[in-house]
Amino acid sequence: MLKIHNTLTGRKELFEPLVSGTVRMYVCGVTVYDECHIGHARSAFVFDVVRRYLEHSGFSVTFVKNFTDVDDKIIKRANELGKPWQEITATYIDAYYRDMGRLGIKPATVEPKATEHMAEIIGLVQVLLTKGAAYQVNGDVYFQVERYGSYGRLSKRKLDDMQAGARVEVDERKRHPMDFALWKGAKSGEPAWPSPWGPGRPGWHIECSAMSMKHLGETFDIHGGGADLIFPHHENEIAQSCAATGKEFARYWLHNGFVQINQEKMSKSLGNFFTIREIFEKWRGHWSGESFQNDLLTAEVLRYFLLATHYRSPLDFSDIGLEEARNTLNGFYGLFQRLEESAGKEEQGDVRIQPLLERFGDVFGQAMDDDFNTPVAIAEFQRLRSEVNKLLGIGLSRSARVDALGAFRRFGEVLGLFQLKKWQFNVCLKPVPMTGEAHLRAEAVIVRGSQALTDEEIERQLADRLEARKRKDFAKADAIREALEERGIIIEDRPDGTSRWKR
């Protein structure tokens, strides 16, 4: 039974959709004024996996992810570049689709734009005015937070203690400092649409309420986004939506954690702000082959790395972490290659493999049912890899190898992993340049890594491992493998009992 940590209640809850077998989910998308960064990538991967697992579990999912394409930041960027705001949004919507395509993110069912929903936005503002939850000041319309008694229940803040969020404007005309704009009267040089209160444009928060209710109804199952959106954005969405309809807005609220860069907060001022495009360009030199294939490899490394941390936890993004993820994936794809080889004895491996695969499926499902616990699911993949390697060393039938490979592919698809048909087994051409503490950590890894072992030392350890396997001392054999892997040596066991290695 799937349990989800609900930010609204602060606890894990049994997931029960409004309509049996159907899930309606809304995730806040990007504001299209700049390139997507690694924080956007994490959110994209998280909710891609949530959607994939729900579908894997038999649910029919309607997934809505919006574009904020009219906003203060967009207008500011257009003015800075001296370009029409429509050109700015078109450019970065195209960039978004480029990046999501490279990352392997499944398109949402509906991807609405705020500018295409002005009728719904204006209609929702009119409802709030009629109900006395909003008020006009010249051409502006504000939501009156004191008219919604539960304001602050998502962010666990008290109204009297709140500070204005990044997008909450200070305005002496407000009845309360935390009142927020539903509609902004037109200003010279800014985009504007006609409304009953004069020309203007919507506030940020009302856009998402209008779009989500348009495509999912007044109450839907899941609302998601980054933890930075809890306040004020999602708090304000709840207030205005519930005030308008008198109903609960979304039943479950999911938020992914922040991304740090080498244990520092990601920011442009610190020079550690990475866009998705920059990451792909940076890793292009790590592979050999066609650009399209290189992008697939980089995307899988990035996905594996990001999913190895639970979605609600903060994540430290580093080059070293990506290298470790790539080395681990090398081990998986090395196993897949050996499973596909037809050579080897046709032993009765099915008797041993089926209980192993059944246990794996059960534990994988338990992990994902526990608030989409991808780190535990990935650890179970690693355990399965180790067990299959042992059996492969002893001898597996062709049908057993097909079953094992099928399990990796089928359950891997839930996480968006292990779907590549071709994997290049090469080590990084040279370390990515780094500075400061990250550089020192990288140097330490290199010193204790594969370059510290000679070929003769590796061969001697492999010979010891082979003798241990012959004695059926698999604990020692595994310990040797793990010790070599920690030093950057990848071992590939062949069906005939021999092994090969690479740095």
KEMIKE-46165 format. One line per 4 residues: number of its first residue (from 0); for each residue y, x, z of C-alpha. Coordinates in Angstrom, 3 decimals. Layout:
// KEMIKE-46165
NUM	Y,X,Z  ... .
***
This chain:
// KEMIKE-46165
0	0.000,0.000,0.000  3.297,1.475,-1.124  5.849,2.186,1.605  9.452,3.116,0.796 .
4	12.073,4.633,3.063  14.891,2.099,2.963  18.309,3.661,3.619  19.557,0.221,4.636 .
8	17.190,-0.030,7.607  16.578,3.674,8.171  12.790,3.315,8.162  9.779,3.159,5.885 .
12	8.909,-0.369,4.839  6.046,-1.960,2.971  7.223,-2.541,-0.580  7.068,-6.208,-1.503 .
16	8.882,-7.101,-4.742  10.619,-10.427,-5.094  8.293,-11.397,-7.938  4.684,-10.271,-7.639 .
20	3.776,-7.622,-10.194  7.394,-7.114,-11.297  9.981,-4.584,-10.145  13.685,-4.737,-10.972 .
24	15.448,-1.446,-10.282  19.025,-0.244,-10.723  20.075,3.413,-10.476  23.678,4.570,-10.669 .
28	24.145,6.725,-13.725  26.702,9.364,-14.629  30.465,9.197,-15.024  30.870,10.590,-18.512 .
32	33.711,13.085,-18.217  31.700,16.341,-18.128  28.275,17.911,-18.698  25.370,16.872,-16.458 .
36	24.519,19.402,-13.741  21.420,20.268,-11.724  22.214,17.519,-9.199  22.020,14.972,-12.005 .
40	18.716,16.521,-13.094  17.238,16.053,-9.641  18.245,12.396,-9.481  16.918,11.856,-13.007 .
44	13.537,13.386,-12.140  13.265,11.495,-8.849  13.805,8.046,-10.293  11.807,8.866,-13.409 .
48	8.841,9.521,-11.099  9.534,6.388,-9.032  9.495,4.360,-12.227  6.360,6.136,-13.526 .
52	4.435,5.582,-10.297  5.385,1.923,-10.120  4.104,1.479,-13.669  0.976,3.503,-12.851 .
56	0.415,1.122,-9.931  0.430,-1.851,-12.297  3.991,-3.120,-11.928  6.097,-4.253,-14.861 .
60	9.363,-2.390,-14.316  12.816,-3.316,-15.577  14.862,-0.164,-15.038  18.643,-0.296,-15.456 .
64	20.733,2.894,-15.413  24.406,2.632,-16.268  27.217,4.727,-17.719  30.573,4.717,-15.950 .
68	32.752,5.071,-19.048  36.155,4.094,-17.639  37.325,5.892,-14.519  40.098,8.041,-13.043 .
72	38.192,11.258,-13.782  37.717,10.309,-17.421  41.411,9.560,-17.834  42.354,12.846,-16.141 .
76	39.996,14.837,-18.395  41.360,13.141,-21.509  44.914,14.013,-20.494  43.956,17.622,-19.765 .
80	42.362,18.033,-23.185  44.898,15.940,-25.050  42.187,13.728,-26.492  41.605,9.946,-26.536 .
84	39.533,8.807,-23.570  37.026,7.179,-25.943  36.341,10.587,-27.498  35.671,12.056,-24.046 .
88	33.158,9.356,-23.125  31.409,9.470,-26.508  31.056,13.265,-26.271  29.502,13.241,-22.830 .
92	27.261,10.238,-23.436  25.809,12.221,-26.337  25.474,15.245,-24.037  23.672,13.074,-21.464 .
96	21.102,11.901,-23.994  20.624,15.486,-25.189  19.960,16.696,-21.648  17.702,13.819,-20.625 .
100	15.704,14.252,-23.831  15.202,17.935,-23.108  14.142,17.137,-19.537  11.579,14.584,-20.705 .
104	13.175,11.672,-18.827  11.963,8.282,-20.021  14.860,6.114,-21.253  15.813,3.244,-18.983 .
108	14.993,-0.296,-20.045  18.724,-1.048,-20.243  21.545,1.523,-20.230  24.753,-0.532,-19.935 .
112	28.318,0.742,-20.246  31.077,-0.555,-17.991  33.419,-1.089,-20.943  30.908,-3.501,-22.473 .
116	30.885,-5.730,-19.369  34.543,-6.626,-18.859  33.818,-10.367,-18.922  31.234,-10.018,-16.138 .
120	33.522,-7.745,-14.109  36.514,-10.088,-14.373  34.322,-13.082,-13.545  33.028,-11.389,-10.396 .
124	36.564,-10.503,-9.266  37.611,-14.121,-9.785  34.739,-15.307,-7.563  35.820,-12.941,-4.784 .
128	39.412,-14.176,-5.017  38.286,-17.794,-4.886  36.202,-17.112,-1.773  39.069,-15.361,-0.012 .
132	37.297,-12.000,0.048  39.907,-10.414,-2.226  43.688,-10.546,-2.678  46.269,-9.692,-5.329 .
136	49.126,-7.231,-5.044  51.193,-7.442,-8.217  48.691,-6.586,-10.949  46.107,-5.070,-8.595 .
140	43.236,-6.842,-6.845  41.692,-5.494,-3.621  38.537,-6.347,-1.714  39.309,-7.224,1.907 .
144	36.709,-5.366,3.969  37.471,-7.312,7.153  36.225,-10.477,5.419  32.746,-8.959,5.210 .
148	31.465,-8.661,8.769  28.583,-6.327,7.967  30.685,-3.652,6.289  29.244,-0.219,7.096 .
152	25.614,-1.266,7.579  24.304,1.021,4.816  26.182,4.160,5.862  25.859,3.316,9.586 .
156	29.622,3.606,10.060  31.990,1.483,12.050  35.002,0.169,10.188  37.474,1.467,12.763 .
160	36.077,5.013,12.472  35.897,5.233,8.704  37.836,7.657,6.558  38.776,6.946,2.975 .
164	36.200,8.242,0.515  36.916,10.461,-2.452  37.759,7.529,-4.709  39.511,5.291,-2.164 .
168	43.243,5.341,-2.821  45.786,5.290,0.003  48.111,2.333,-0.592  50.528,0.837,1.936 .
172	50.138,-2.520,0.224  46.583,-2.815,1.515  45.852,-5.146,4.404  43.387,-2.575,5.775 .
176	43.221,1.132,4.895  39.599,0.752,3.758  40.273,-2.111,1.339  39.250,-0.925,-2.135 .
180	40.393,-1.753,-5.647  38.496,-4.304,-7.691  41.056,-4.310,-10.492  43.822,-1.787,-11.213 .
184	46.962,-2.892,-13.005  47.758,-1.121,-16.270  49.666,2.166,-16.212  51.324,3.892,-19.139 .
188	48.875,5.900,-21.198  45.776,4.449,-19.512  43.117,2.175,-21.043  43.596,-1.509,-20.231 .
192	41.956,-4.883,-20.831  43.479,-8.368,-20.481  42.764,-10.283,-17.265  44.150,-13.275,-15.300 .
196	46.165,-10.756,-13.224  47.594,-8.941,-16.212  46.285,-5.995,-18.238  44.358,-3.351,-16.338 .
200	40.950,-1.817,-15.746  38.180,-2.260,-13.167  37.636,-0.249,-10.019  34.546,1.954,-9.886 .
204	32.480,-0.103,-7.425  32.829,-3.504,-9.093  31.451,-2.090,-12.341  27.985,-1.438,-10.895 .
208	27.804,-4.783,-9.106  28.654,-6.642,-12.306  26.262,-4.661,-14.492  23.321,-4.821,-12.080 .
212	23.664,-8.569,-11.510  24.065,-9.162,-15.249  20.755,-7.483,-16.084  18.714,-7.939,-12.882 .
216	20.076,-11.021,-11.136  22.032,-11.557,-7.938  19.218,-10.066,-5.851  16.844,-7.382,-7.124 .
220	14.248,-5.018,-5.686  15.451,-1.395,-5.695  18.863,0.247,-5.900  18.940,4.028,-6.098 .
224	21.156,7.048,-6.504  22.190,10.313,-4.910  22.923,10.559,-1.189  26.578,11.228,-2.037 .
228	26.849,7.619,-3.260  25.906,5.982,0.042  29.560,5.896,1.045  31.807,4.586,-0.284 .
232	30.189,3.505,-3.545  27.011,1.786,-2.415  28.577,0.498,0.770  31.266,-1.196,-1.307 .
236	28.750,-2.528,-3.812  26.906,-4.290,-1.002  30.088,-5.738,0.509  31.508,-7.201,-2.694 .
240	28.166,-8.412,-4.047  27.036,-10.117,-0.850  30.493,-11.617,-0.334  30.390,-13.069,-3.854 .
244	26.871,-14.517,-3.813  26.056,-15.067,-0.159  22.720,-13.370,-0.864  21.214,-9.971,-0.178 .
248	22.159,-7.628,-3.024  19.264,-5.140,-3.216  16.262,-5.180,-0.899  15.405,-1.469,-0.881 .
252	17.883,1.414,-1.111  16.601,4.853,-2.175  18.715,8.016,-2.105  17.795,11.520,-3.184 .
256	19.035,14.536,-1.215  21.646,17.119,-2.108  21.109,20.279,-4.166  22.253,23.682,-2.909 .
260	22.404,26.904,-4.926  20.881,29.905,-3.145  21.493,28.129,0.189  25.137,27.432,-0.604 .
264	26.705,24.124,-1.524  26.935,23.776,-5.297  30.555,23.887,-6.431  32.609,25.147,-9.342 .
268	34.897,27.111,-7.004  31.964,29.225,-5.775  30.816,29.914,-9.318  27.327,28.518,-8.645 .
272	27.746,25.274,-10.548  24.982,25.043,-13.181  24.874,22.457,-15.929  21.550,21.388,-17.396 .
276	22.545,22.907,-20.720  23.255,26.257,-19.054  19.854,26.269,-17.378  18.083,25.762,-20.695 .
280	20.159,28.482,-22.323  19.530,30.836,-19.406  15.773,30.347,-19.609  15.526,30.597,-23.378 .
284	14.928,34.350,-23.054  11.970,33.738,-20.748  9.792,32.469,-23.563  8.812,33.456,-27.066 .
288	8.480,30.909,-29.838  10.368,27.968,-31.278  13.362,26.525,-29.428  11.806,23.046,-29.160 .
292	8.659,24.417,-27.513  10.773,26.607,-25.246  12.683,23.537,-24.052  9.431,21.770,-23.204 .
296	8.280,24.735,-21.139  11.590,25.059,-19.302  11.686,21.307,-18.581  8.203,21.399,-17.048 .
300	9.106,24.374,-14.855  12.264,22.613,-13.695  10.417,19.351,-13.032  7.647,21.075,-11.067 .
304	10.181,22.993,-8.979  12.329,19.965,-8.154  9.385,17.685,-7.337  7.861,20.252,-4.980 .
308	10.499,19.161,-2.427  10.506,15.597,-1.100  13.194,13.569,-2.815  15.053,12.729,0.408 .
312	15.244,16.343,1.593  17.975,18.820,0.637  16.840,21.255,-2.044  17.767,24.903,-2.503 .
316	17.932,25.719,-6.203  17.273,29.370,-7.058  16.001,31.566,-9.868  13.242,32.802,-7.589 .
320	12.074,29.229,-7.019  11.915,28.624,-10.753  9.930,31.824,-11.258  7.426,30.728,-8.625 .
324	7.114,27.321,-10.273  6.517,28.951,-13.671  3.848,31.273,-12.251  2.078,28.323,-10.616 .
328	2.148,26.372,-13.870  0.673,29.409,-15.610  -2.280,29.071,-13.259  -2.721,25.385,-14.068 .
332	-2.507,25.826,-17.826  -4.822,28.809,-17.648  -7.383,26.523,-16.053  -6.786,23.840,-18.677 .
336	-7.401,26.393,-21.409  -10.715,27.406,-19.870  -11.758,23.775,-19.393  -11.189,23.180,-23.097 .
340	-13.424,26.082,-24.103  -16.847,24.924,-25.219  -18.727,28.116,-24.285  -20.819,28.242,-21.130 .
344	-24.005,26.842,-19.698  -24.559,23.098,-19.868  -25.287,22.582,-16.196  -25.279,19.340,-14.238 .
348	-21.695,19.751,-13.169  -20.987,16.022,-13.214  -22.831,15.585,-9.925  -20.397,17.948,-8.250 .
352	-17.216,17.054,-10.114  -17.131,13.276,-9.700  -16.854,13.145,-5.876  -14.178,15.826,-6.122 .
356	-12.145,13.820,-8.633  -12.576,10.589,-6.697  -11.291,12.236,-3.516  -8.384,13.708,-5.443 .
360	-7.413,10.305,-6.832  -7.509,8.755,-3.362  -5.376,11.470,-1.720  -2.932,11.514,-4.629 .
364	-2.456,7.748,-4.316  -2.026,7.979,-0.548  0.664,10.638,-0.989  2.614,8.654,-3.550 .
368	2.251,5.452,-1.539  3.897,7.311,1.341  7.478,7.089,0.038  6.708,8.914,-3.228 .
372	5.626,12.116,-1.460  5.464,14.402,-4.485  5.085,17.654,-2.455  1.805,16.389,-0.968 .
376	0.705,15.151,-4.403  1.442,18.573,-5.908  -0.426,20.302,-3.070  -3.405,18.097,-3.889 .
380	-3.194,19.205,-7.531  -3.276,22.801,-6.303  -6.308,22.101,-4.139  -8.074,20.477,-7.073 .
384	-7.264,23.474,-9.255  -8.843,25.796,-6.705  -11.975,23.649,-6.393  -12.414,23.278,-10.154 .
388	-11.968,27.028,-10.588  -14.835,27.571,-8.134  -17.113,25.170,-9.983  -16.111,26.607,-13.332 .
392	-17.119,30.049,-12.108  -20.557,28.720,-11.207  -20.932,26.660,-14.364  -19.802,23.183,-15.418 .
396	-21.151,20.908,-18.115  -18.966,19.995,-21.055  -18.606,16.411,-19.813  -17.583,17.633,-16.356 .
400	-14.899,19.856,-17.865  -13.597,16.911,-19.910  -13.474,14.727,-16.787  -11.633,17.381,-14.796 .
404	-9.084,17.997,-17.529  -8.630,14.258,-17.951  -7.817,13.865,-14.248  -5.136,16.546,-14.390 .
408	-3.588,14.952,-17.461  -3.825,11.342,-16.275  -2.458,11.825,-12.765  -0.077,14.524,-13.955 .
412	1.546,11.979,-16.271  2.699,10.081,-13.169  4.823,13.093,-12.239  5.609,13.991,-15.839 .
416	3.524,17.182,-15.532  0.608,18.820,-17.363  1.246,17.028,-20.647  1.880,20.050,-22.876 .
420	-0.751,20.949,-25.443  0.519,24.489,-25.775  1.602,26.820,-23.011  2.750,30.383,-23.546 .
424	1.107,32.677,-21.015  3.849,35.249,-20.731  5.659,36.664,-17.745  9.460,36.607,-17.560 .
428	10.856,39.239,-19.928  13.213,40.471,-17.202  14.719,39.005,-14.035  17.740,36.752,-14.459 .
432	20.845,38.647,-13.264  21.845,37.612,-9.760  24.277,38.853,-7.168  24.551,38.969,-3.406 .
436	21.741,37.776,-1.161  19.850,36.159,-4.046  19.748,39.547,-5.806  18.367,41.265,-2.701 .
440	15.664,38.613,-2.343  14.718,39.019,-5.991  14.510,42.805,-5.630  12.233,42.358,-2.625 .
444	9.928,40.117,-4.638  9.790,42.646,-7.474  8.979,45.526,-5.116  6.076,43.689,-3.526 .
448	5.064,42.058,-6.798  2.744,42.916,-9.647  4.563,46.115,-10.621  3.468,47.633,-7.266 .
452	-0.199,47.371,-8.327  -1.784,49.619,-10.929  -4.280,48.273,-13.440  -7.038,50.227,-11.674 .
456	-6.199,48.608,-8.311  -6.295,45.154,-9.857  -9.631,45.852,-11.544  -11.112,47.070,-8.230 .
460	-10.041,43.887,-6.460  -11.495,41.772,-9.253  -14.781,43.652,-8.965  -14.813,42.908,-5.209 .
464	-14.092,39.281,-5.975  -16.938,39.099,-8.492  -19.367,40.527,-5.933  -18.163,37.965,-3.381 .
468	-18.764,35.142,-5.849  -22.263,36.394,-6.571  -22.967,36.319,-2.817  -21.434,32.788,-2.773 .
472	-18.795,34.084,-0.362  -16.150,31.820,-1.890  -13.804,32.178,1.066  -13.409,35.891,0.373 .
476	-13.179,35.304,-3.382  -10.405,32.768,-2.859  -8.580,35.105,-0.491  -8.581,37.862,-3.125 .
480	-7.335,35.447,-5.795  -4.541,34.180,-3.562  -3.518,37.708,-2.559  -3.279,38.719,-6.218 .
484	-1.376,35.565,-7.161  1.166,36.291,-4.432  1.769,39.620,-6.172  2.232,38.047,-9.574 .
488	-1.296,38.505,-10.956  -2.777,35.470,-12.709  -6.593,35.317,-12.798  -8.418,33.310,-15.452 .
492	-12.105,32.629,-14.736  -14.185,32.185,-17.870  -17.221,29.882,-18.136  -19.554,32.878,-18.571 .
496	-18.671,34.112,-15.087  -16.307,36.892,-16.099  -12.605,36.965,-15.337  -9.501,38.142,-17.093 .
500	-6.060,38.759,-15.653  -2.441,39.173,-16.608  0.766,40.025,-14.827 .
***
